[in-house]
């Protein structure tokens, strides 16, 4: 019966934060979940009372109030690149962004054996929401894939509202 509860909480978060993506809502629910009960003991499996673990409880029990004001958000995107250069091309990634946002790219190296070959990479952004400054803030950065012959730059923008 957990999925109706999570769906309802996701709808409430979406109403409170209409600018949040589905990934951002998922992040808020997962990263604010708790794994200890009200006596500060580890959660127990409801089936046999054994100690629970992430295979049983996932990220933990959701905490709607904390999810509403999570403080940090993990946003993940998957992108695809196609090699239109030379065969046997190797590209390495570099990132640039404000200190309040951590940009992670996986994998950090793409190896193309053929022209036309496509590779996927995943970008994650972790933003520290609790900063001093204007109520609405935008900052910018970039993701650059490069080798000795080519550089491909994708600009990224970070926007959030402080509560």
Buried (B, 14 or more C-beta within 10 A) or exposed (E): EEEEEEEEBBEBBBEBBEEBBEBBBBBBBBBBBBBEEEEEEEBBEEEEEEEBEEEEBBBBBBBBEBBBEBEBBBBBEEEEBEBEBEEEBEBEBBBEBBEBBBBBBEEEEBEBEEEEBEBEBEBBBBBEBEEEEEEEBEBEBEBBBEBEEEEBEEEBEBEBEEE
